[in-house]
Amino acid sequence: MPLLLNDEQTMLRDTARGFLAENGPVAQLRALRDRRDADGFSRELWKGFAEMGFTGILTPEAHGGLGLGHVEAGVVMEEIGRNLTPSPFLSTALLAVTALVRGGSEAHKAEHLPAIVAGERLFALAVDEHAKHGPAKTELRAERSGNGFRLNGTKTFVVDGHVADRLIVAARTAGAPGEIDGLTLFLVDPKAAGVATERTQMVDSHNAARLAFADVEVDADAVLGEVDGGWGLLESVLNVGRAAVAAEMTGAGEEAFGRTLSYLKERKQFSKAVGEFQALQHRCAHLYTELEITRSAVLKALQTLDEQFDAAAPIVAVAKARAGTTATLAAQEAVQMHGGVGMTDEFDIGFFMKRVRVAQELFGDDAFHADRLAKLGGY
């Protein structure tokens, strides 16, 4: 398949770009941060996501969604990255929907998918427990209790964890940390007895939380997928998230680059635009080629998720690693080429560096995915 968007995908991109530029620009993120907003995102904007149909991109038509693909989801994520828009789109419309569609019962789907599409229910995926991404290192225990399970342990870096109406929790029902066998995914009500939620203030002003589970009781109907066999489902959900975050970083990197180009054409030094200096032109040319290569890798990952979902892991690893390093380069070059003003909080360019730094760690950084790619046998 050509590494290009088709006409319908291009129309979606243009629609999302206009909608987010008007309703969810960087200025909104700054305002949410400055007033220490309790939610960390605009619920009014989230209603707009639902009205635009974005919340139903991956949800099947049978459950009220659009039934589109991962390329379309990536198109929206790229525009979210371009505007640094905080929203539950990743955690709810992509991660949760994937988990429910691929691992949920018909009752789960009927209960939750229409509510997600309507923008009425938020989800959060609780996986990591340490400073670095490592789903196989899960220690949180789920022990059988009556007709269900009792959960004990902690989770960290849970995106949108403090605003979620439901949690999807990876727990160990068998085996030891480091083993992929023995993992199970559970649907958990964050208001259940024994669940403690602490919002964490991340450097990029986006949402995350720490969660603690102390003898949290869930029944057998809370299981997504198979007991002890949740690794495949978890990896499926994470691969969608990794490709989506790669698309977001691509958008953030391209926007940082575009703003830098505009600045280089406007800023004068020695009576000429600084963009006329050859050294800066060379750096911009290098960054442009890196961004184009990364865009192709990310689009290929999204296309593979649509065409050969179960075979997408290697190219998703390439895309996530590549997007992280390229977006980091774009943000660093943007700050440096803007000079002293690039280091000030009053100037927006620093927000891109902060977001890229956090997004690179989310669901595994470049080192994690280089190692993962080697274990998968390359691409």
Backbone hydrogen bonds in HBPLUS format (Angstrom, degrees):
<---DONOR---> <-ACCEPTOR-->    atom                        ^
c    i                          cat <-CA-CA->   ^        H-A-AA   ^      H-
h    n   atom  resd res      DA  || num        DHA   H-A  angle D-A-AA Bond
n    s   type  num  typ     dist DA aas  dist angle  dist       angle   num
A0010-THR N   A0006-ASN O   2.89 MM   4  6.08 151.4  1.97 152.6 161.3     1
A0011-MET N   A0007-ASP O   2.98 MM   4  6.23 153.5  2.05 145.8 152.6     2
A0012-LEU N   A0008-GLU O   3.01 MM   4  6.30 154.6  2.08 144.3 151.1     3
A0013-ARG N   A0009-GLN O   2.92 MM   4  6.16 155.7  1.98 143.8 150.5     4
A0014-ASP N   A0010-THR O   2.95 MM   4  6.22 162.2  1.99 151.0 155.0     5
A0015-THR N   A0011-MET O   2.92 MM   4  6.13 156.1  1.98 147.7 154.6     6
A0016-ALA N   A0012-LEU O   2.83 MM   4  6.03 168.8  1.85 156.4 159.2     7
A0017-ARG N   A0013-ARG O   2.82 MM   4  5.92 156.5  1.88 149.1 156.4     8
A0018-GLY N   A0014-ASP O   3.09 MM   4  6.23 164.6  2.11 145.5 148.7     9
A0019-PHE N   A0015-THR O   2.96 MM   4  6.09 165.1  1.99 151.5 156.3    10
A0020-LEU N   A0016-ALA O   2.93 MM   4  5.96 170.6  1.94 152.0 154.4    11
A0021-ALA N   A0017-ARG O   3.01 MM   4  5.94 155.8  2.07 142.5 150.0    12
A0022-GLU N   A0018-GLY O   3.15 MM   4  6.19 148.6  2.26 141.1 148.1    13
A0023-ASN N   A0019-PHE O   2.89 MM   4  5.96 158.2  1.94 146.1 153.2    14
A0024-GLY N   A0020-LEU O   2.70 MM   4  4.63 149.1  1.79 125.9 132.9    15
A0028-GLN N   A0025-PRO O   2.96 MM   3  5.52 140.7  2.11 111.9 121.8    16
A0029-LEU N   A0026-VAL O   3.03 MM   3  5.18 115.8  2.46 100.2 115.4    17
A0030-ARG N   A0026-VAL O   3.04 MM   4  6.41 161.6  2.07 156.9 161.9    18
A0031-ALA N   A0027-ALA O   2.98 MM   4  6.18 157.3  2.03 143.0 149.1    19
A0032-LEU N   A0028-GLN O   2.89 MM   4  6.14 161.5  1.93 154.0 158.5    20
A0033-ARG N   A0029-LEU O   2.97 MM   4  6.17 158.4  2.01 149.7 155.7    21
A0034-ASP N   A0030-ARG O   2.86 MM   4  6.06 166.3  1.88 155.0 158.6    22
A0035-ARG N   A0031-ALA O   3.09 MM   4  6.21 154.7  2.16 148.7 153.8    23
A0037-ASP N   A0032-LEU O   3.05 MM   5  5.24 171.9  2.06 156.0 158.0    24
A0036-ARG N   A0033-ARG O   3.04 MM   3  5.02 157.1  2.10 104.2 110.8    25
A0046-TRP N   A0042-SER O   3.02 MM   4  6.36 149.6  2.11 141.8 150.6    26
A0047-LYS N   A0043-ARG O   3.03 MM   4  6.31 146.6  2.15 140.9 148.6    27
A0048-GLY N   A0044-GLU O   3.09 MM   4  6.45 144.7  2.22 137.2 147.3    28
A0048-GLY N   A0045-LEU O   2.90 MM   3  4.80 114.7  2.34  90.6 107.8    29
A0049-PHE N   A0045-LEU O   2.87 MM   4  6.33 142.7  2.01 146.0 157.0    30
A0050-ALA N   A0046-TRP O   3.11 MM   4  6.48 154.2  2.18 144.6 150.2    31
A0051-GLU N   A0047-LYS O   2.90 MM   4  6.24 158.2  1.95 149.5 155.7    32
A0052-MET N   A0048-GLY O   2.88 MM   4  6.07 147.1  1.99 147.9 156.5    33
A0054-PHE N   A0049-PHE O   2.97 MM   5  5.23 129.4  2.24 160.4 156.0    34
A0053-GLY N   A0050-ALA O   3.03 MM   3  5.03 145.4  2.16  98.7 109.4    35
A0056-GLY N   A0053-GLY O   3.12 MM   3  5.55 153.3  2.19 110.4 118.4    36
A0057-ILE N   A0054-PHE O   3.32 MM   3  5.42 166.8  2.33 115.1 113.4    37
A0066-LEU N   A0056-GLY O   2.73 MM  10  5.40 169.0  1.74 133.2 137.1    38
A0068-LEU N   A0057-ILE O   2.76 MM  11  5.23 137.2  1.94 154.7 168.9    39
A0067-GLY N   A0059-THR O   2.82 MM   8  5.29 135.4  2.02 152.5 150.5    40
A0063-HIS N   A0060-PRO O   3.03 MM   3  5.63 156.7  2.08 114.3 121.3    41
A0065-GLY N   A0060-PRO O   3.07 MM   5  5.14 152.5  2.15 138.3 130.3    42
A0064-GLY N   A0061-GLU O   3.00 MM   3  4.98 162.4  2.03 114.2 112.6    43
A0073-ALA N   A0069-GLY O   3.16 MM   4  6.51 153.1  2.24 139.5 147.4    44
A0074-GLY N   A0070-HIS O   2.80 MM   4  5.96 152.9  1.88 143.7 151.0    45
A0075-VAL N   A0071-VAL O   2.90 MM   4  6.20 142.3  2.05 144.8 155.4    46
A0076-VAL N   A0072-GLU O   3.24 MM   4  6.61 156.8  2.30 148.9 152.5    47
A0077-MET N   A0073-ALA O   3.00 MM   4  6.29 158.3  2.04 146.7 153.5    48
A0078-GLU N   A0074-GLY O   2.86 MM   4  6.01 150.3  1.95 146.3 153.4    49
A0079-GLU N   A0075-VAL O   3.30 MM   4  6.62 152.4  2.38 141.2 147.5    50
A0080-ILE N   A0076-VAL O   2.93 MM   4  6.23 147.2  2.04 147.0 157.2    51
A0081-GLY N   A0077-MET O   2.88 MM   4  6.17 153.6  1.95 147.4 154.1    52
A0082-ARG N   A0078-GLU O   2.92 MM   4  6.17 143.6  2.05 139.2 149.8    53
A0083-ASN N   A0079-GLU O   3.15 MM   4  6.31 140.8  2.31 138.9 147.1    54
A0084-LEU N   A0080-ILE O   2.74 MM   4  5.62 112.7  2.19 138.1 156.5    55
A0085-THR N   A0080-ILE O   3.06 MM   5  5.14 147.8  2.17 140.6 145.5    56
A0092-THR N   A0088-PRO O   2.84 MM   4  5.63 161.5  1.88 157.6 162.4    57
A0093-ALA N   A0089-PHE O   2.97 MM   4  5.01 120.3  2.34 117.9 134.3    58
A0095-LEU N   A0090-LEU O   2.97 MM   5  6.20 177.1  1.97 172.1 172.7    59
A0096-ALA N   A0091-SER O   3.22 MM   5  6.24 145.3  2.35 125.7 135.4    60
A0098-THR N   A0094-LEU O   2.99 MM   4  6.01 157.4  2.04 143.8 150.2    61
A0099-ALA N   A0095-LEU O   3.02 MM   4  6.29 162.0  2.06 151.3 156.2    62
A0100-LEU N   A0096-ALA O   2.87 MM   4  6.09 161.7  1.91 155.2 160.1    63
A0101-VAL N   A0097-VAL O   2.81 MM   4  5.88 167.8  1.83 154.2 158.0    64
A0102-ARG N   A0098-THR O   2.97 MM   4  5.89 163.1  2.00 147.2 152.3    65
A0103-GLY N   A0099-ALA O   2.81 MM   4  5.45 136.8  1.99 134.9 145.8    66
A0104-GLY N   A0100-LEU O   2.84 MM   4  4.32 141.3  1.99 115.9 122.7    67
A0225-GLY N   A0103-GLY O   2.76 MM 122  4.33 138.9  1.92 144.4 130.7    68
A0109-LYS N   A0105-SER O   3.01 MM   4  6.33 165.8  2.03 154.6 157.5    69
A0110-ALA N   A0106-GLU O   2.94 MM   4  6.07 164.3  1.96 147.3 151.8    70
A0111-GLU N   A0107-ALA O   2.99 MM   4  6.06 150.1  2.08 143.8 151.7    71
A0112-HIS N   A0108-HIS O   2.93 MM   4  6.02 166.2  1.95 158.0 161.0    72
A0113-LEU N   A0109-LYS O   3.03 MM   4  5.30 146.9  2.14 131.6 142.0    73
A0116-ILE N   A0112-HIS O   2.95 MM   4  6.22 146.6  2.07 153.5 163.6    74
A0116-ILE N   A0113-LEU O   3.12 MM   3  5.09 121.2  2.49  95.8 110.4    75
A0117-VAL N   A0113-LEU O   2.99 MM   4  6.27 166.6  2.01 158.8 161.6    76
A0118-ALA N   A0114-PRO O   3.00 MM   4  6.17 149.4  2.10 141.9 150.0    77
A0120-GLU N   A0115-ALA O   2.86 MM   5  5.19 152.4  1.94 170.8 166.0    78
A0119-GLY N   A0116-ILE O   2.91 MM   3  5.07 154.5  1.98 106.1 114.4    79
A0165-ASP N   A0122-LEU O   2.77 MM  43  5.19 153.6  1.84 124.1 132.3    80
A0166-ARG N   A0122-LEU O   3.18 MM  44  6.61 139.2  2.35 150.9 161.9    81
A0124-ALA N   A0166-ARG O   3.17 MM  42  6.70 131.4  2.42 145.8 159.1    82
A0168-ILE N   A0124-ALA O   2.85 MM  44  6.18 159.4  1.89 163.9 166.0    83
A0126-ALA N   A0168-ILE O   2.80 MM  42  5.93 168.5  1.81 153.6 157.7    84
A0170-ALA N   A0126-ALA O   3.07 MM  44  6.35 165.1  2.10 175.6 171.0    85
A0156-THR N   A0128-ASP O   2.82 MM  28  5.74 167.1  1.83 144.6 148.1    86
A0137-LYS N   A0134-GLY O   2.89 MM   3  5.44 153.2  1.96 118.4 127.0    87
A0138-THR N   A0135-PRO O   3.31 MM   3  5.71 153.4  2.39 116.2 116.5    88
A0178-GLY N   A0136-ALA O   2.71 MM  42  4.85 155.2  1.76 138.8 134.1    89
A0172-ARG N   A0140-LEU O   2.67 MM  32  5.88 172.8  1.67 168.1 170.8    90
A0141-ARG N   A0152-ASN O   2.90 MM  11  5.37 144.6  2.03 166.5 157.9    91
A0152-ASN N   A0141-ARG O   2.96 MM  11  5.37 153.4  2.03 150.4 157.0    92
A0142-ALA N   A0172-ARG O   3.03 MM  30  5.79 154.9  2.09 138.9 134.6    93
A0143-GLU N   A0150-ARG O   2.99 MM   7  5.24 155.6  2.05 147.9 143.7    94
A0150-ARG N   A0143-GLU O   2.71 MM   7  5.24 148.3  1.81 146.3 157.2    95
A0145-SER N   A0148-GLY O   2.90 MM   3  5.26 167.7  1.91 120.6 122.7    96
A0148-GLY N   A0145-SER O   2.94 MM   3  5.26 158.6  1.99 127.4 132.6    97
A0220-ALA N   A0147-ASN O   3.22 MM  73  6.14 132.2  2.46 135.6 134.2    98
A0149-PHE N   A0218-VAL O   2.76 MM  69  5.40 160.9  1.80 158.1 163.7    99
A0218-VAL N   A0149-PHE O   2.95 MM  69  5.40 163.4  1.98 157.6 160.5   100
A0151-LEU N   A0216-VAL O   2.82 MM  65  4.93 161.2  1.86 136.5 141.4   101
A0216-VAL N   A0151-LEU O   3.05 MM  65  4.93 160.6  2.09 143.7 141.3   102
A0153-GLY N   A0213-PHE O   2.96 MM  60  5.21 153.9  2.03 140.9 141.5   103
A0213-PHE N   A0153-GLY O   2.74 MM  60  5.21 167.1  1.75 170.7 169.3   104
A0155-LYS N   A0211-LEU O   2.81 MM  56  5.06 153.7  1.88 147.0 151.0   105
A0211-LEU N   A0155-LYS O   2.86 MM  56  5.06 165.1  1.89 142.2 147.1   106
A0158-VAL N   A0209-ALA O   3.04 MM  51  5.03 169.7  2.05 148.0 147.7   107
A0161-GLY N   A0158-VAL O   2.99 MM   3  5.09 151.8  2.07 134.0 127.8   108
A0209-ALA N   A0158-VAL O   2.99 MM  51  5.03 122.0  2.34 112.4 128.6   109
A0163-VAL N   A0160-ASP O   3.29 MM   3  5.62 155.4  2.36 108.6 115.6   110
A0167-LEU N   A0188-VAL O   2.75 MM  21  4.98 160.4  1.79 153.3 159.2   111
A0188-VAL N   A0167-LEU O   2.82 MM  21  4.98 162.0  1.85 145.5 150.5   112
A0169-VAL N   A0186-PHE O   2.83 MM  17  5.14 159.5  1.87 151.3 154.8   113
A0186-PHE N   A0169-VAL O   2.91 MM  17  5.14 152.9  1.98 138.7 147.6   114
A0171-ALA N   A0184-THR O   2.91 MM  13  5.44 168.9  1.92 160.7 164.5   115
A0184-THR N   A0171-ALA O   2.87 MM  13  5.44 156.7  1.93 158.2 164.0   116
A0173-THR N   A0182-GLY O   2.76 MM   9  5.36 147.1  1.87 158.9 167.6   117
A0174-ALA N   A0182-GLY O   3.13 MM   8  4.13 138.8  2.30 128.8 124.4   118
A0179-GLU N   A0176-ALA O   3.03 MM   3  5.84 157.0  2.08 149.9 153.0   119
A0182-GLY N   A0228-ASP O   3.00 MM  46  3.92 151.0  2.09 142.0 133.2   120
A0230-GLY N   A0183-LEU O   2.68 MM  47  5.04 153.9  1.74 152.9 146.7   121
A0224-LEU N   A0185-LEU O   2.85 MM  39  5.31 169.3  1.87 143.6 144.8   122
A0187-LEU N   A0222-ALA O   2.75 MM  35  4.93 153.9  1.82 138.9 147.9   123
A0192-ALA N   A0189-ASP O   2.91 MM   3  5.38 165.8  1.93 121.8 124.5   124
A0195-VAL N   A0192-ALA O   3.26 MM   3  5.95 160.4  2.30 141.9 140.7   125
A0214-ALA N   A0194-GLY O   2.91 MM  20  4.74 154.5  1.98 129.8 138.0   126
A0196-ALA N   A0212-ALA O   2.91 MM  16  5.05 163.2  1.94 148.4 153.2   127
A0212-ALA N   A0196-ALA O   2.90 MM  16  5.05 155.1  1.96 146.9 153.1   128
A0198-GLU N   A0210-ARG O   2.88 MM  12  5.11 161.4  1.91 156.4 159.4   129
A0210-ARG N   A0198-GLU O   2.75 MM  12  5.11 161.2  1.79 151.5 156.4   130
A0200-THR N   A0208-ALA O   3.05 MM   8  5.61 171.9  2.06 127.9 130.5   131
A0205-SER N   A0202-MET O   3.06 MM   3  5.39 166.5  2.08 116.6 119.5   132
A0222-ALA N   A0219-ASP O   3.01 MM   3  5.68 165.4  2.03 120.6 125.2   133
A0223-VAL N   A0220-ALA O   3.30 MM   3  5.92 171.9  2.31 117.8 119.8   134
A0229-GLY N   A0226-GLU O   3.21 MM   3  4.99 148.9  2.31 104.3 112.3   135
A0234-LEU N   A0230-GLY O   2.87 MM   4  6.03 165.5  1.89 159.4 164.1   136
A0235-GLU N   A0231-TRP O   2.85 MM   4  6.05 164.6  1.87 156.2 159.9   137
A0236-SER N   A0232-GLY O   3.00 MM   4  6.18 148.4  2.10 140.9 149.8   138
A0237-VAL N   A0233-LEU O   3.02 MM   4  6.32 160.1  2.06 153.4 157.6   139
A0238-LEU N   A0234-LEU O   2.87 MM   4  6.11 164.7  1.89 153.7 158.4   140
A0239-ASN N   A0235-GLU O   2.81 MM   4  5.90 154.0  1.88 145.3 152.0   141
A0240-VAL N   A0236-SER O   3.23 MM   4  6.49 155.1  2.30 144.4 149.9   142
A0241-GLY N   A0237-VAL O   3.05 MM   4  6.37 158.8  2.09 146.7 153.0   143
A0242-ARG N   A0238-LEU O   2.69 MM   4  5.94 155.4  1.75 154.2 161.2   144
A0243-ALA N   A0239-ASN O   3.04 MM   4  6.17 167.0  2.06 147.8 150.5   145
A0244-ALA N   A0240-VAL O   2.98 MM   4  6.11 154.5  2.05 145.3 153.1   146
A0245-VAL N   A0241-GLY O   2.86 MM   4  6.04 160.8  1.90 151.1 155.8   147
A0246-ALA N   A0242-ARG O   2.94 MM   4  6.10 149.5  2.03 142.8 151.7   148
A0247-ALA N   A0243-ALA O   3.01 MM   4  6.30 148.3  2.11 141.5 149.4   149
A0248-GLU N   A0244-ALA O   2.92 MM   4  6.28 152.4  2.00 145.3 153.5   150
A0249-MET N   A0245-VAL O   2.87 MM   4  6.14 159.8  1.91 150.9 155.3   151
A0250-THR N   A0246-ALA O   2.98 MM   4  6.19 145.8  2.10 140.7 150.2   152
A0251-GLY N   A0247-ALA O   3.06 MM   4  6.37 157.7  2.11 149.3 154.0   153
A0252-ALA N   A0248-GLU O   2.94 MM   4  6.27 157.8  1.99 149.8 156.4   154
A0253-GLY N   A0249-MET O   2.81 MM   4  5.92 161.7  1.84 148.1 153.2   155
A0254-GLU N   A0250-THR O   2.93 MM   4  6.09 161.2  1.97 149.1 154.1   156
A0255-GLU N   A0251-GLY O   2.99 MM   4  6.12 155.8  2.05 145.6 152.2   157
A0256-ALA N   A0252-ALA O   2.95 MM   4  6.14 159.9  2.00 148.4 154.0   158
A0257-PHE N   A0253-GLY O   2.96 MM   4  6.14 155.1  2.02 144.8 151.9   159
A0258-GLY N   A0254-GLU O   2.84 MM   4  6.03 158.2  1.89 146.1 152.3   160
A0259-ARG N   A0255-GLU O   2.93 MM   4  6.12 160.7  1.97 151.6 155.9   161
A0260-THR N   A0256-ALA O   3.03 MM   4  6.18 147.7  2.14 138.7 147.8   162
A0261-LEU N   A0257-PHE O   2.91 MM   4  6.22 157.4  1.96 153.9 159.3   163
A0262-SER N   A0258-GLY O   3.14 MM   4  6.38 160.8  2.17 145.8 150.5   164
A0263-TYR N   A0259-ARG O   3.04 MM   4  6.27 154.1  2.11 142.4 149.6   165
A0264-LEU N   A0260-THR O   2.89 MM   4  6.15 159.2  1.93 154.7 160.0   166
A0265-LYS N   A0261-LEU O   3.14 MM   4  6.39 139.7  2.31 143.8 153.5   167
A0266-GLU N   A0262-SER O   3.19 MM   4  6.40 131.3  2.44 137.8 150.3   168
A0266-GLU N   A0263-TYR O   3.03 MM   3  5.09 133.5  2.26  97.8 111.0   169
A0267-ARG N   A0263-TYR O   2.80 MM   4  5.81 169.0  1.81 166.6 167.7   170
A0275-GLY N   A0264-LEU O   2.91 MM  11  4.51 141.3  2.06 142.0 129.7   171
A0274-VAL N   A0267-ARG O   2.85 MM   7  6.00 160.1  1.89 161.5 163.2   172
A0269-GLN N   A0272-LYS O   2.79 MM   3  5.50 162.2  1.82 156.2 154.4   173
A0272-LYS N   A0269-GLN O   3.18 MM   3  5.50 149.8  2.28 107.2 115.2   174
A0276-GLU N   A0273-ALA O   2.94 MM   3  5.68 167.0  1.96 122.5 126.4   175
A0277-PHE N   A0274-VAL O   3.10 MM   3  5.71 165.5  2.12 116.5 121.1   176
A0281-GLN N   A0277-PHE O   3.15 MM   4  6.46 153.4  2.23 148.0 156.1   177
A0282-HIS N   A0278-GLN O   2.91 MM   4  6.17 156.5  1.96 156.0 160.7   178
A0283-ARG N   A0279-ALA O   3.22 MM   4  6.50 156.4  2.28 140.9 146.7   179
A0284-CYS N   A0280-LEU O   2.95 MM   4  6.17 155.6  2.01 148.2 154.9   180
A0285-ALA N   A0281-GLN O   2.88 MM   4  6.10 156.5  1.93 149.4 156.0   181
A0286-HIS N   A0282-HIS O   2.98 MM   4  6.20 159.3  2.02 148.4 153.8   182
A0287-LEU N   A0283-ARG O   3.01 MM   4  6.21 162.4  2.04 145.6 150.4   183
A0288-TYR N   A0284-CYS O   2.88 MM   4  6.05 156.0  1.94 148.6 155.3   184
A0289-THR N   A0285-ALA O   3.13 MM   4  6.41 161.4  2.17 149.5 152.8   185
A0290-GLU N   A0286-HIS O   3.08 MM   4  6.36 156.9  2.14 149.3 156.0   186
A0291-LEU N   A0287-LEU O   2.94 MM   4  6.16 160.1  1.98 153.8 158.5   187
A0292-GLU N   A0288-TYR O   3.01 MM   4  6.27 154.8  2.08 148.7 155.5   188
A0293-ILE N   A0289-THR O   3.03 MM   4  6.22 162.2  2.06 150.5 154.7   189
A0294-THR N   A0290-GLU O   2.98 MM   4  6.14 160.3  2.02 147.5 153.4   190
A0295-ARG N   A0291-LEU O   2.85 MM   4  6.02 157.3  1.90 146.6 153.0   191
A0296-SER N   A0292-GLU O   3.14 MM   4  6.38 154.3  2.21 144.4 150.2   192
A0297-ALA N   A0293-ILE O   3.04 MM   4  6.37 156.0  2.10 147.7 154.3   193
A0298-VAL N   A0294-THR O   2.91 MM   4  6.14 164.0  1.93 160.3 163.8   194
A0299-LEU N   A0295-ARG O   2.99 MM   4  6.13 164.2  2.01 147.7 152.3   195
A0300-LYS N   A0296-SER O   2.93 MM   4  6.08 155.7  1.99 145.7 152.7   196
A0301-ALA N   A0297-ALA O   3.02 MM   4  6.26 150.9  2.11 143.0 150.7   197
A0302-LEU N   A0298-VAL O   3.01 MM   4  6.33 159.8  2.05 153.0 157.8   198
A0303-GLN N   A0299-LEU O   2.87 MM   4  6.09 159.9  1.91 151.2 157.1   199
A0304-THR N   A0300-LYS O   2.91 MM   4  6.05 154.0  1.98 145.2 152.2   200
A0305-LEU N   A0301-ALA O   3.03 MM   4  6.30 150.1  2.12 144.9 152.6   201
A0306-ASP N   A0302-LEU O   3.21 MM   4  6.52 141.6  2.37 139.4 149.1   202
A0306-ASP N   A0303-GLN O   3.09 MM   3  5.10 124.6  2.41  93.7 107.9   203
A0307-GLU N   A0303-GLN O   2.91 MM   4  6.17 145.3  2.04 146.0 156.4   204
A0308-GLN N   A0304-THR O   2.69 MM   4  5.26 160.0  1.73 143.8 151.1   205
A0311-ALA N   A0308-GLN O   2.85 MM   3  5.43 154.3  1.92 120.9 129.5   206
A0312-ALA N   A0309-PHE O   3.23 MM   3  5.37 165.4  2.26 115.4 115.6   207
A0316-VAL N   A0312-ALA O   2.98 MM   4  6.04 154.3  2.05 163.0 170.8   208
A0317-ALA N   A0313-ALA O   2.99 MM   4  6.17 152.7  2.07 149.3 156.1   209
A0318-VAL N   A0314-PRO O   3.06 MM   4  6.43 154.2  2.13 145.7 152.7   210
A0319-ALA N   A0315-ILE O   2.90 MM   4  6.08 163.1  1.93 146.2 150.6   211
A0320-LYS N   A0316-VAL O   2.89 MM   4  6.07 166.7  1.91 153.9 156.9   212
A0321-ALA N   A0317-ALA O   3.05 MM   4  6.10 167.8  2.07 148.7 152.5   213
A0322-ARG N   A0318-VAL O   2.86 MM   4  5.90 165.4  1.88 152.0 157.0   214
A0323-ALA N   A0319-ALA O   2.83 MM   4  5.84 162.3  1.86 148.0 153.5   215
A0324-GLY N   A0320-LYS O   3.08 MM   4  6.14 154.2  2.15 141.4 148.1   216
A0325-THR N   A0321-ALA O   3.19 MM   4  6.49 164.9  2.21 153.6 156.0   217
A0326-THR N   A0322-ARG O   2.96 MM   4  6.06 164.6  1.98 153.9 158.9   218
A0327-ALA N   A0323-ALA O   2.90 MM   4  5.78 164.7  1.93 144.9 150.1   219
A0328-THR N   A0324-GLY O   3.10 MM   4  6.05 150.1  2.19 136.4 144.9   220
A0329-LEU N   A0325-THR O   3.03 MM   4  6.21 156.0  2.09 140.8 147.1   221
A0330-ALA N   A0326-THR O   2.88 MM   4  6.18 159.9  1.92 151.2 156.9   222
A0331-ALA N   A0327-ALA O   2.93 MM   4  6.11 159.5  1.97 147.5 152.4   223
A0332-GLN N   A0328-THR O   2.92 MM   4  6.08 162.6  1.95 151.5 156.6   224
A0333-GLU N   A0329-LEU O   2.88 MM   4  5.99 166.1  1.90 154.0 158.1   225
A0334-ALA N   A0330-ALA O   2.93 MM   4  6.01 150.0  2.02 139.6 148.6   226
A0335-VAL N   A0331-ALA O   3.02 MM   4  6.26 163.6  2.05 150.1 153.1   227
A0336-GLN N   A0332-GLN O   3.00 MM   4  6.20 166.6  2.01 150.3 154.4   228
A0337-MET N   A0333-GLU O   2.80 MM   4  5.84 166.7  1.81 151.7 156.0   229
A0338-HIS N   A0334-ALA O   3.06 MM   4  6.08 137.0  2.25 139.6 149.7   230
A0339-GLY N   A0336-GLN O   2.96 MM   3  5.21 151.4  2.04 104.5 113.8   231
A0342-GLY N   A0339-GLY O   2.99 MM   3  5.49 139.5  2.16 111.9 123.0   232
A0343-MET N   A0340-GLY O   3.09 MM   3  5.60 159.4  2.13 113.5 119.7   233
A0344-THR N   A0341-VAL O   3.17 MM   3  5.40 164.8  2.20 109.7 114.4   234
A0347-PHE N   A0344-THR O   3.32 MM   3  5.65 156.0  2.38 104.1 110.7   235
A0351-PHE N   A0348-ASP O   2.91 MM   3  5.60 147.1  2.02 122.2 130.9   236
A0352-PHE N   A0349-ILE O   3.15 MM   3  5.57 136.9  2.34 106.5 116.7   237
A0354-LYS N   A0350-GLY O   3.14 MM   4  6.43 161.4  2.18 150.4 154.9   238
A0355-ARG N   A0351-PHE O   3.01 MM   4  6.19 163.5  2.04 147.2 151.5   239
A0356-VAL N   A0352-PHE O   2.96 MM   4  6.05 167.8  1.98 152.6 156.3   240
A0357-ARG N   A0353-MET O   3.03 MM   4  6.16 155.6  2.09 144.6 151.4   241
A0358-VAL N   A0354-LYS O   3.20 MM   4  6.48 156.7  2.25 147.5 152.5   242
A0359-ALA N   A0355-ARG O   2.84 MM   4  6.03 169.8  1.85 158.6 162.0   243
A0360-GLN N   A0356-VAL O   2.88 MM   4  5.92 148.6  1.98 147.4 154.3   244
A0361-GLU N   A0358-VAL O   3.08 MM   3  5.42 127.4  2.37 103.9 116.5   245
A0362-LEU N   A0358-VAL O   3.13 MM   4  6.41 141.3  2.29 144.0 155.5   246
A0364-GLY N   A0361-GLU O   3.08 MM   3  5.24 156.7  2.14 130.7 124.6   247
A0369-HIS N   A0365-ASP O   3.10 MM   4  6.41 160.3  2.14 155.2 160.3   248
A0370-ALA N   A0366-ASP O   2.90 MM   4  6.03 142.1  2.04 142.5 152.9   249
A0371-ASP N   A0367-ALA O   3.07 MM   4  6.24 163.2  2.10 150.0 153.7   250
A0372-ARG N   A0368-PHE O   2.91 MM   4  6.11 151.6  1.99 139.9 149.1   251
A0373-LEU N   A0369-HIS O   2.82 MM   4  5.83 154.6  1.89 137.8 144.3   252
A0374-ALA N   A0370-ALA O   3.11 MM   4  6.35 153.8  2.18 141.8 148.3   253
A0375-LYS N   A0371-ASP O   3.09 MM   4  6.40 154.4  2.16 146.8 153.3   254
A0376-LEU N   A0372-ARG O   2.90 MM   4  6.14 142.5  2.04 145.3 156.4   255
A0378-GLY N   A0373-LEU O   2.85 MM   5  5.17 161.9  1.88 158.3 153.1   256
A0377-GLY N   A0374-ALA O   3.24 MM   3  5.23 149.1  2.34  96.1 105.2   257
